[in-house]
Amino acid sequence: MYKDYKSKLVTFYNRDRRMPTYSEMMKLFGFKSKNAVARLVDKFIEEGIVSKDHMGRLIADTSWDSIPMLGSVKAGFPEDVSEELTDTINIDEYLVTKKDNSYMLTVDGDSMIDAHIKNGDMVLVEKTNIAKDGQIVIANIDGEFTMKYFKKDGDKVWLMPANKDFKPLYPKMYLNITAVVKAVIRKY
């Protein structure tokens, strides 16, 4: 029965990307009191399945978000590959270095296809108001938001698409950087 509770907790976490409240766990586990939930949570904490933060909220064990890392694969000539668990990787920790300053956007348009960013992809971005020449940014140019390469030459700044069918964008009034693209996510 205990494994069923753990399984339900993991399923809830994977679906909602957060831990359930005690009230939600009452319904989830079919308990009639929060006291029963508290006893079960204590067992989960003892086993290291969950912990509590400084505010007393439940936190999932980091292994819940980990994916096995099985080695590497050649992208050149075919070669035998043996699966050997070399490590695990937490995608959030790998991609998101500044969680409070990061967010996801869905790409709408094809001005960045030569940078391998296409319509429907998701981009992980990190809030900032500065960028280096050549970085892909989210910028507000004259009141419109867009994603392009940030270009700078001396005091002159502009946005460069990664598609020959689009022209560079030069600000008439202003160009404000709002974020820098950190990763592109595409599901096949």
N, C-alpha and C positions, 0 to 999 in steps of 0.2 A: 504494500500500500504506500509506503514511504517513497518508493521510486516513482509511483504515479503522481504524487504531489510535486516531486522535483521535475518530472517531465512536463506537467502542466505549467509550472513556474517558468521553465525554459521556453516553452511554446509561447506563453504570454509575452515574455521578454523579446523573443525574436520577432513576434508580430508587431508589438507596440513600441519596441526600442526603448523601453523603460521598465522598471520594476513596478508591480502592482501595489496599490495601497492595501492596508489591512482589510478595509471593507471589500475591496475587489477580491482579495484572497479568500474571504469568507465565502463569497459566491463561487469563486473558482474551485475551491476545495470542498464545497458543500458543508461548511461548518456553520454552527448556529451562534458562535460567539467569537469576539476578537481575542479572548483569552486563549482559545484553542489555536488560533493563528499565531499568537505570540509564542506559544510553546513550540510550535513547528518551526517558526523562524529561528528560535534559539538553537534548535537542532541543526538547521541549515548553517547557522553561524559557526557552531562547533565543528562542523565538517568542512568549513571553508568554502561552502557553496556560495554564500553571500556574506557581506559585511555591512557595516553602517558607516555613513559619513559623519562629519562633525555636527550635522543637524539631526541625526538619528534616522535619516532616510536609508533605505536598503540600496546596496550597490551590488551588481552582479560580479561574480568572479571574472577576472580578465580573460580567462580561458574560454568564456562563452563567446567572445568575439574573435577568437583565434581560428586561423585556418592552417592546416598542415602545410609545411614547406617541404617538398619532396626532391629538391635538387634543381637541376637545370636541363634544358633541352636545346639541342642544336637547331639553329635556324638556317643552317647551310646544308651540307650534304647529310643524308640520313645516317643515323648511327643508333646502335642499341642503347636503350635507356632503361636503367633499372630504377624502380621506385624504392627510395630509401628515405625514411623520415629523417630529415636533417635538422628540422626546427619547426616552430610554429610562428605565424606572423599575425599580429593584430592589425587589420587593415586601417582602422581608425588611427591607431598610434603611428602607423607607417606614413599615412597620407596627411593627417591633420596634426600639425605641430602647435598651432595656436587655436585651440578649439573655440574659445570665446570670440575670436575674430574671424572665424571661418563660416562659410555657408555655401550652399549648392545652388546652381542655376541651370535651367534647361536651355540649350542652344536653340535659337530660332533664326534660321537663315543659313546661307552657305558662303559668307564672305571670308571664312577662315578654313576652307577645305584643303588648301595646300599646306596648312599647318596640322592637317589630319584631325581637324575638329569639324564635325558635320552636323547638319540639322538633326535635332533629337538627342544628341549627346548631352551628357551632364558635365559641368565643370565645377570643380572645387575651387573656390576663391578665398583669398585672405584679404580682409579689409586693410587698406593703407591709402595714404594720399600722395605717396611718392613711388616712382618706378624708375628702373634703369632702362637705358636705350635697348630696344630689342625684346623686352618682356611683353608677354601678352597680358593685356589689362582690360578691366571694365572701367570705362570712362564716361563722364558726362561732358559732351562737346556741344556747346551752345544750346543746352537744355534737352538734349537727346542722349540716352544711354546706349552704348554699343561695346562690343568686344573686338579689339584689334591689337596689332603690335603697336607699342609706344615707340615713337622715334623722336630723337633729339639731336640737334646739330647746333651747338652754341646756345643761343637764346631761343632758337626756333624749335617748336614742338608740333607734332602732327601724329595722326593715327594711320597706320598702313594695313590694309586688308591682306589676306593671304589667298587671293583669288584674282587672277588677271582681269576678270570681268568687272571688278570694282575699282574705284579711284581712291587715292589717298584722301583723308579728311583733314583739312586745315581749319583750325578754329577761327571764326570771325570775331567772337567776343571772348570766349574762355574755353579751356580744356582742363577739367578736374579729374584726376585719377581717384577712383573709389575702391578698387581692389586689383589684386594681381592673381592671375590664374596659376594654380599650383598643380592641378591634375585634371585629366579628361577621363571620363568614365563612359564606356559604350558597352551595351549589352547586345549580344548576338542571338 
